[in-house]
Structures are given as C-alpha cells and as structure tokens.
Amino acid sequence: AQSVTQLGSHVSVSEGALVLLRCNYSSSVPPYLFWYVQYPNQGLQLLLKYTSAATLVKGINGFEAEFKKSETSFHLTKPSAHMSDAAEYFCAVSDPDTGFQKLVFGTGTRLLVSP
Amino acid sequence: ETGVTQSPTHLIKTRGQQVTLRCSSQSGHNTVSWYQQALGQGPQFIFQYYREEENGRGNFPPRFSGLQFPNYSSELNVNALELDDSALYLCASTRGDRDFTGELFFGEGSRLTVL
C-alpha cells in the first residue's frame, strides 16, 4: 500500500529564509506525487505535481520540489519565505494504475513564518 | 468557471443521527471524491464516484454512503453518527478519464461536529 511520511508537524522560519518541507513516500510502482496547501478554513489547493516527467517540478507561489527515486523523497522548497506562505502543507501520493483517482495524504506540516 | 461548492459549511449533530452533505463539482468534471479530514490529520479517502457509480472506496464502514447525480453533483450520507465522525468533509472533483492529470479540485469543506 502506498503511504506518505511528512517529517515535522510544524516548521518555523523567518520571513526571507529558505523553506524546506520534507516528504518521503512508499510505493510499489512509479507514483504520482503532489503538494497541496491548505489555508485556514479553506479547502486544499494544488501547489505542484510530479507525474513522471521532469524530476524538478516548479509550482505556484515560487515553490518547487524534486523527485528523488533513490531517496524516495519529494521535498518542497522555496528560496525566500513570505508571511503569506503560512499555512498547512500536505504531501500526497497517487497510484496511476488503480483506475481511480485516490490520493493518500501525509499528516501535514504547518509552516509558521515570523517577521 | 465555477469551482467546487459544498453545503452546509458547518453543522452540529448528535450521536445516532444521520447527515447528508452536498457537493457541486467544477464545470466539466465528471468525477467526485470525498475525503474526511479529522482535526490535525491529513485527508482520508472515503470514496469516489465516476459517472454516477462508485468506482473506489477507502477504509470506511458501510454507514458512509454516497450518490452522484446526472449533473455530476454528489451527496455524502453518514448514518448512525459517532463522535469520531466529527471532522471536515472535503469534496473534490476532476475529469475521470484517461486525461487524468492527478489534480483534484477541492471545495472548502463541510465541518461536522457530533455531540
């Protein structure tokens, strides 16, 4: 069964600092991988996705992630944090062969940005 | 383009009662899936409907049931409510054909509190 592990339930950074949110996955087949963001009292919004094309994926709001098969990782980064980046971030994995679009989410990482 | 809309946004029920949550999918989307997000957790897949039929189900008991209508809107029904059913219920829509890109479009959710 597929699974996702997000290391760190909370990450705190200062405005302008590097953001690094960690995600490791477990999958028996080449997966699709995603990062979603959830702002308070809102649904989830897709930041970026990996679907077996380029291993370095660029998303919205300056975020990017790199798929590393050897490390089974898909860490999310942003060079310079903004106050508006404060939110909950979820890594998710999908098996493209299941025949339906089920996502398995990690438990999330709350990003806190201080002035 | 109208996004995914859910109703009601908040509701309170007591143990043993039944609840119906509603979702209108985004224009052009024929697949709807439902997720349960308990406090402090990532979303958990409940089930998915494609062209009015359930075509995937997560690890949820039969008292969780659903429907999809010809206009692709959907309902989630939960019978015999338990305290642990308190959660944010998220609806997501997508195109459920071979052009699946892996991106789900989420509504803002229905927050259910069971007392």
Boltz contact constraints between the chains, C-beta under 6 A:
constraints:
  - contact:
      token1: [A, 32]
      token2: [B, 102]
      max_distance: 6.0
  - contact:
      token1: [A, 42]
      token2: [B, 108]
      max_distance: 6.0
  - contact:
      token1: [A, 43]
      token2: [B, 90]
      max_distance: 6.0
  - contact:
      token1: [A, 43]
      token2: [B, 106]
      max_distance: 6.0
  - contact:
      token1: [A, 43]
      token2: [B, 107]
      max_distance: 6.0
  - contact:
      token1: [A, 43]
      token2: [B, 108]
      max_distance: 6.0
  - contact:
      token1: [A, 43]
      token2: [B, 109]
      max_distance: 6.0
  - contact:
      token1: [A, 44]
      token2: [B, 106]
      max_distance: 6.0
  - contact:
      token1: [A, 46]
      token2: [B, 103]
      max_distance: 6.0
  - contact:
      token1: [A, 49]
      token2: [B, 102]
      max_distance: 6.0
  - contact:
      token1: [A, 51]
      token2: [B, 102]
      max_distance: 6.0
  - contact:
      token1: [A, 90]
      token2: [B, 42]
      max_distance: 6.0
  - contact:
      token1: [A, 94]
      token2: [B, 102]
      max_distance: 6.0
  - contact:
      token1: [A, 100]
      token2: [B, 48]
      max_distance: 6.0
  - contact:
      token1: [A, 100]
      token2: [B, 55]
      max_distance: 6.0
  - contact:
      token1: [A, 100]
      token2: [B, 56]
      max_distance: 6.0
  - contact:
      token1: [A, 101]
      token2: [B, 94]
      max_distance: 6.0
  - contact:
      token1: [A, 101]
      token2: [B, 100]
      max_distance: 6.0
  - contact:
      token1: [A, 102]
      token2: [B, 45]
      max_distance: 6.0
  - contact:
      token1: [A, 102]
      token2: [B, 56]
      max_distance: 6.0
  - contact:
      token1: [A, 105]
      token2: [B, 42]
      max_distance: 6.0
  - contact:
      token1: [A, 105]
      token2: [B, 43]
      max_distance: 6.0
  - contact:
      token1: [A, 106]
      token2: [B, 42]
      max_distance: 6.0
  - contact:
      token1: [A, 107]
      token2: [B, 41]
      max_distance: 6.0
  - contact:
      token1: [A, 107]
      token2: [B, 42]
      max_distance: 6.0
  - contact:
      token1: [A, 108]
      token2: [B, 42]
      max_distance: 6.0
